[in-house]
Amino acid sequence: MPAVQHEIRTRRGRVVLDFAYLDKKIAIEADGFRWHSSRQQWDHDRVRANALTMLGWTVLRVTWTHLHDRPDEVIEAIRATLSSKG
């Protein structure tokens, strides 16, 4: 099971991951349009994802639509990413 609301420290500050497989450094970020729709938030999300990538994390992004309408695709993406990380 993934950790929930796990905090990571980066050079740019604190990042709280929605879900994380800590041993494989896989983060799953649930992006709701309400919280991620402004230009400022969109820019912030890109900087944040890059900071995690520089620390060796793989970031998977999902939306409410993905979770609600296509949960099998979300699960498949998570499983494939977990498998690829050994």
HUFENKA-V466124 format. One record per residue. RES is the residue in three letters. PSI is psi as a letter, one per 40 degrees, with the letter a starting at -180 (none if undefined). Layout:
# HUFENKA-V466124
res;psi
RES;PSI
RES;PSI
This chain:
# HUFENKA-V466124
res;psi
MET;i
PRO;i
ALA;i
VAL;h
GLN;f
HIS;h
GLU;h
ILE;i
ARG;h
THR;i
ARG;d
ARG;e
GLY;a
ARG;h
VAL;h
VAL;h
LEU;h
ASP;d
PHE;i
ALA;h
TYR;g
LEU;d
ASP;d
LYS;e
LYS;f
ILE;h
ALA;h
ILE;h
GLU;h
ALA;h
ASP;h
GLY;h
PHE;d
ARG;d
TRP;e
HIS;f
SER;e
SER;i
ARG;d
GLN;d
GLN;d
TRP;d
ASP;d
HIS;d
ASP;d
ARG;d
VAL;d
ARG;d
ALA;d
ASN;d
ALA;d
LEU;d
THR;d
MET;d
LEU;e
GLY;e
TRP;i
THR;h
VAL;h
LEU;h
ARG;h
VAL;i
THR;i
TRP;d
THR;d
HIS;d
LEU;d
HIS;d
ASP;d
ARG;f
PRO;d
ASP;d
GLU;d
VAL;d
ILE;d
GLU;d
ALA;d
ILE;d
ARG;d
ALA;d
THR;d
LEU;d
SER;d
SER;e
LYS;e
GLY;none
